[in-house]
Amino acid sequence: RANMRPTTQSGQPRPTPVTGKMPFPSSAPVDAVLTTAYGDDAGLHGLSTAGHNAALTPAEVLLEEAERHDFQYGEVLPAGVRKALGEAHLDAQSGRSLVELGAGTGKVALQAFLECPSLLRVTAVELAAARYRVGEAALLRLCERIPERFSLLAHAPGACVRISERPPAADTSAHQREGSSRELELSVGDVFELGAAARAALAEADVVFFEVCLPRTAEAAARGLALLRSTKAGSRVLSYEALEALEEEAAGGSTVCSPRAHPRVCVGDDGVAAHAAHRPSAQNPFVRRPANASLGDTFAASWAPEEGYHFHCYTHGGGRVTSNPPA
């Protein structure tokens, strides 16, 4: 669930200006598979996506009212995902596993699976049941329409779907040489109450998308940081919210990172200074990726398809914590 601020802009997304290393070039074959899975929804932004129109259940509304979760929604567009996966940001091509927390309709997880053959395992978790069902249907559709490439491994309707990709015969990638299968799993669940398998996947993930908009409470900020601390040293994380701001809010302090904004984002000269001044700590062991230091390092998103949104990219510097986040 990419919980982001939507806009009502229309038209087709286009790549945003980039800083540093160029993102992956446009991939027509990947885009074609996304369209096979999601139909016209694969190219939409603004408020018209299936994820935006998926209604919350009464139980989900109560969670939001109790400030346990925030169901604000938006999506990282294909051009933004392609840039994020690149070497300068998440370096996904060098990884073997990726976890997406807040997966929405599963588009980011599927695109990463398609873009990065080195990823043997992609695990995606979404809280909102209706958004999950959109992704579930997309993966089932993919297996039905391209059976020579994608196979359904497991399916619990309304709860979990797992597929595999059959590499082309001419594929000489490492996973094919080693006889490893590649799998993508999308499930519905609370990212703060992960099951054992999902917790294990997060602990060993090389790449993590944390696309969750947290409620504006110190408790929520602490829970978010605790969850991310369970990742391994060296893992790369993309977060919707600035971890520097989460750290300060969790400690009960004020922050230059737009303290009244939603999400918590670092803005202006003070925000850039906060990025540069931060040092890893027990609470926040993450180091911002150099390419992400500038606020101009943006990624195409459904609410900002042209100017992009400044997602926050980090490397876990150490100090792994294996306990569950606070309840």
Secondary structure, DSSP 8 states (H G I E B T S, - for coil): ----------S--------SS------HHHHHHHHHHHGGGGG--TT-STTTT----HHHHHHHHTTS-------B-HHHHHHHHSTTTT-GGG-SEEEEES-TTSHHHHHHHHH-TT--EEEEEES-HHHHHHHHHHHHHHHHH-TTTEEEEEEETTTEEEEEE---TT--SHHHHTT--EEEEEEE--GGG--HHHHHHHHH-SEEEE-----SSHHHHHHHHHHHHTS-TT-EEEESS-HHHHHHHHTT---SS-TTSSS----HHHHHHHHHH----SS--EEE-GGG-STT--EEETTEEEEEE--EEEEE-S----S----
